[in-house]
Structure formats: structure tokens, C-alpha cells
Amino acid sequence: MTVTTTTREAAARPAAPPAARHRGDRAVATVSHTVLAVWTVLIIVPLLWTLLSSFKTTSEIFASPFSLPKKWSFDNYVSAWTTAGIGRYFFNTVVVVGCALVIVMILGAMCAYVLARFTFFGNRFIYYMMIAGLTFPIFLAIVPLFFVMRNIGLLNTLPGLIVVYVAFALPFTVFFLYPFFRALPGEVSEAAEIDGASEWRKFFQVMLPMARPGMAAVAIFNFLGLWNQFLLPIALNTKKNNYVLSQGMAEFASQAGYNVNFGRLFAAVVIMILPVAIVYILFQRQLQGSVSHGTVQ
């Protein structure tokens, strides 16, 4: 009786006037757009300043830091690519990140698919162990990982760095792709089996394309994390010829002491962040699609 009375009172209670609701919506929209505008300025202004400074000399940067370059020249980029060795570091980074990304995406997709679609003894244990790998801090594994890599002969090598990158990116990849494969309709898998598709063919030609939004999203996240990785290469890759960009940038910024060529340094920074920006711009639609797909599910 009390519940019925309360329900009737709530139903009889007058709703908020439309004008009040509209004022509230406008207030929320105004605050949201203001915060986004401030955040956009905080992000874009430093990027634009770095880009403009990459075309200036050091003296010009200190004399007029916010003005346009007097001469638009790519001398700083050429000098950073050749003299500072950024070109070699860039090539090493592309090789390491590219190979690690391909391997971790294939292994992660396979592992997530099996854990999500098959029931077997130890299934949940393996999945929870993967999740536990996300909670393990990288710096705690540096010392034992150093001795392991040295004992197997992969210390200070690019293949060794690829293996380490794959190992640390695999738990997140499995964790991210697991719900995508879990949510795929079972009717499609059954139809493929009726058509005589093997498990390998069903995975690569049917189930994997259906999880494309998740694959694209986790590929972007892995690329960003591996491209900007610093702690692992600085501890496990001390051979200068095998430096990646993060190591090369740190050495380039510190080796000159107080006599830093800031124009060349900013050019090297632009070279480092440009691939990240290009990858995000090209795949942002897939990233948005993965988010909306996860929301619908």
C-alpha cells in the first residue's frame, strides 16, 4: 500500500518546466564546450609552437619565440635526420614497433578468441593470469628480465626488444579483444561450421573480420604505447646502433649540455610525433567505431 501511494505521488508530482530543462541543458552544454575549448588550446598551442620552432634557429627562438620563422627552411630536419642520427633511430623504431605490433596482434587475437569462444579446463585461470599481467609494474621486471635476455643472447639486440615488447603488450591485447570475440553471434560460427570451414579458416575469414573495430582500436593503443616506450629500451638496449627514438631523443637532448641546438631538437621532436599523429588521424574512425560497438553491446 505504501509503495502504491508513493508511486502515485511521484506520478502526480509536476514535471520540471520545459524552460527550466532547456536552461539546464544550455548551462551543461556551455560548460562542456568551454572546458573542451580550453583543453584544445592547451594541446594545440604547444604543438604549433614546437612546429614553428622547428623551422627557426636557436637565436631566433630566444629572440622571438612566438613569431613566425623569418625563413622557412628544412635545414633543421635534414640536420636532425643525418647529423643527430634521428634517421637511424627512426628506422630501428619502425622495425621494432612494426614487428612487435604484428606479432602481438596475431597472438593476442588468437588467445582472446580461444579464451572467449572455447570452454576447457583452466580457461578462466589463464584469462585471470593475463589480467594479472596488466597489474605488474614494468620496473619490477627490469632486473630479472635483464638476466634472462642476457642468458638467451638477446640483450642489446632488436629481436630481443621485439620479444619484450610483445610480452608486455600481450595481456592488454587479450583483455581488450576478449569481450569483442565474446559478443560475436554464435549463429555465424555455426553457419561456418556447417559450410565445412575449419577452425583456422573460421577464425581468419569469419570471426576476425567481425572483430575489426576492436582490432583497430587495440592496434592504435599498442602502437602509441610501444612507440613511446622508454624504460624497457633504456635498460635492455644499451648498444647505440640499436637505439630507438626515445633513447635517441634523450641522448640528443643531453649530450650537448647547455649548447643545445633547439631548432634541430624541435625538428627531431616533430619527426618523432608525426607518425603517431598520422596513425591516429587515419584510424580514428575505427577507434570511434570500436567505442560505439562496445557501448551497444
N, C-alpha and C positions, 0 to 999 in steps of 0.2 A: 504493500500500500504506500509505504514511504517512497519507494523507488518510482512508483507511478505518479505520485504527486510531484516529486522533484522533476520528472521528465516533462510533466505538463507545465510546470512553472518555467522550465527552460525554454519550452516551445512557445509559451506565451510572452516571454521576455522580448521586448522590441529589439530588432537588429540595429547595428550601428548605421547611422545615416550614410547615404552614398557619398555625400560631400566630405564627411569625415574620413571615410575609407580612401577616397581619392587624395585627400591631403596627406594621409599617412603613406600611401603608395608613392606620391611625389617626393615626400621627405626621404623615404628609403632610397628611391632612385637617385635623388640629388646627392645624398651622402655617398652612395656606392660609386657614382660617376666621379665624384670629387676625389675619393680615395684612389680609384683606378687611374685618374689623370695624374695625380701626384706620383703614384708608383711608376707610371710610364715615363714621366720626366726624370725620375731618379735613375731609371735604367738606361734610357736613350741618350741623355746628355753625356754621361761618361763615355759611352761607346762612340758617339760622334766626336767628342773631344780627342779620344785616342786615335780615331781615324784621321782627323785633321792634323794632329801632331805627328803622325807617321810620314807626312809629306814635308815637314819642317826640319830645319837644323836645330841643334841644341840651343844655340844662342837665340834663335828666333822664337823657340818655345818659351824661354825665360823672359824675353823682351815683350812678347805679345802672345800670351798663352791662349787667348780666346779669339784671336783674329784668324782670318783665312791665310793660307800659305802664300807667300809672295811669288813662289814658283812651284807649279805642280809638277813634281818630278818623282820618278820611281827609283831614284838612286838609293834611298834608304832600304827599299825592298830588295834590290839587287845585292846591296852590301850585306844585308842580314842573311839572305839566302846563300851567298857564297862565302864571304869572309867570316861571318859568325857561325857558319856550319848549320844554319837552320834547315837548309835543304836536305842534308844527310839525316838530321834528326826527324824531319818530316817524313822521309821515306821509311825510316825504321818504325815510326809510329803507325804509318799506314799498314805496313806489313804485319806488325804485331796485333793491332786492333782489328784489322780486317780478318786475319786468320782466326783469332780468338772469337770474334763475333760469329763467323760462320760455324765454327765447331760448337760453340755454346748454344747457338740457336737450334742446331740439329739435335744435339744430345738432350737439351732441355725440353724440346718439343716431344721427343720420343719418350723421355722419362715421365713428363706430365701426362701424356696420352695413356701410357700403361697404368700409371697410378690412378688416373681418373676413370678409365673405362674397364679395367680388369679387376677382378676380386681374387686375391690369393693370400696365402699365409705371409704375414709380415708387411702387407700393403701399407697399413696405417703407420707402422713403425718406421718404414723407410720415408714416408711423407713427413712425419714429425721430425725425423733426423735432418731432412732437408730444411725444414723451418728453423730448426735449432742452428743450422749453419748461418742463418741471417743474423743471429744474435751474437755471434762470435766476433769480437773485435779483431781487426786485421793486425794491429801492432802486437797482439799477444802471440801471433803465429809467426812473426818475423824470424825469431831466433831458431826454433826448430825447423822452419821452412828453409832457412839458410843452410843448415847442415844436411838436410835431405837433398836439396838441389846440388850441393857440392858432392855428395856421395854418389849421385847418379850422373854426374858430369854435365849438368845443365846450368850450372851457375855462371852468370855473366854471359849468357847466350840469349839470342832472340827466341829460339824454340822453347827454352826454359821459361821465359817470360810469358810466352803464349800459353803454356800449360798452367801456370799460376793464375793468369787472367781467367782462363776457362773455369778453373776450380772455384774461384771466388765469385764468379758471375752465375754459376750453375744453380745454386739454391734459389736466388731471386727469380731466375727464369722459370724454374719449375713452379715456384709459388705463384707467379703471375699467370702462367698458362694453365694451371690446374683447373680453375673454375671455368675457363673457356671450353676446354675439352669436356668437362663435366656437364656443361649445359647444352652440348650439342644433342640434337634429337637422335634417339636410338633407332627410329624407323629408317633413317638414311643408312646407318651402318648395316641394318638387317637387309635392306634392299641391295646393298653392295655384295653382301654375302650370298644372297640368292642368285645374283648375276655371276657368281663364281669368282669374285675378287679375293685374292689372298690378303693376309693381314698387312703385308708390306704395301701392296697396291691400294688397299682400302685406306691406309694411313696417309700415303703421299698424294693420292689422287682424289680422295673424297674428304677425309676428316681435316687434314692440314689446310687445304684451301678455305674451308669453312671457318677456321680459326685465324684467318688472315689479319683481322683488326688487332687481335691480341699479339700476334707475332710482330706486327709493325710497331706497336707501342713498346713492347719489351725490347725490341731491337734498338729503338731510339734511346731508351733508358740505359741499356747496356753500352751503347756507343758513347754516350755522354760520360758515363762513369769510367769506362776504360780509357777514353781519350784524355781525360783529366787526371788519371791515376798518377800519384807521385810517390807514395810511401813504398809500394812494392818495387818499382824500378830503382829507386834510390838505394834500397837495401840489397837487392838481388841482381842488379845490373850495373856494376861499377866500371865496366870497360867503356872507355869514352867513345869508341867507334860504334858501340851499340846503344848509345844514349837515345832515349825517346824525347819528345818535345818538352815535356815537363822538366826533365833533367837538364836539357839544353838551355831552356829559358832561365832556370835557376843559376846555372853556371855563367851564362851570358850576362846576367844582371849583377853577379857578384865578382866576376874576375876583373872587371875594370876599376873596382874600388870607387873612388869619388870622380873618376874621369869617365863617366858613362856617356855614351852617345845615345841620347834619349830619342832622337829621331829614328835611329836604327832599332832601338829597343821597342818603340811603339809599333814599328813596322813588323817586327817579329811577333808581337802580341796579336796584331791583326791577322797575320798568317796562321797563327795558332787557333784563333776563334772562328775564322772564316768557314772551315769545314763543318764545324758544329752548327753554325747558323744556316748553312746551305742544307744540311741534312734535316734540320727541324722544319725549315720552310717547305721542303719537298714532301715531307711525310706528316705534316701537321694534320691533314685531313684524316689520315689513317689513325692518328692518335685520338682525334676527336671522335672518330667512329668507334674506337675501342671503348672509350669512356661511356658513350651513349649506349653501346651494346651491353656493357656491364650494368648500367642503370636499369635498362629494360628487363634484363634477366633478374 
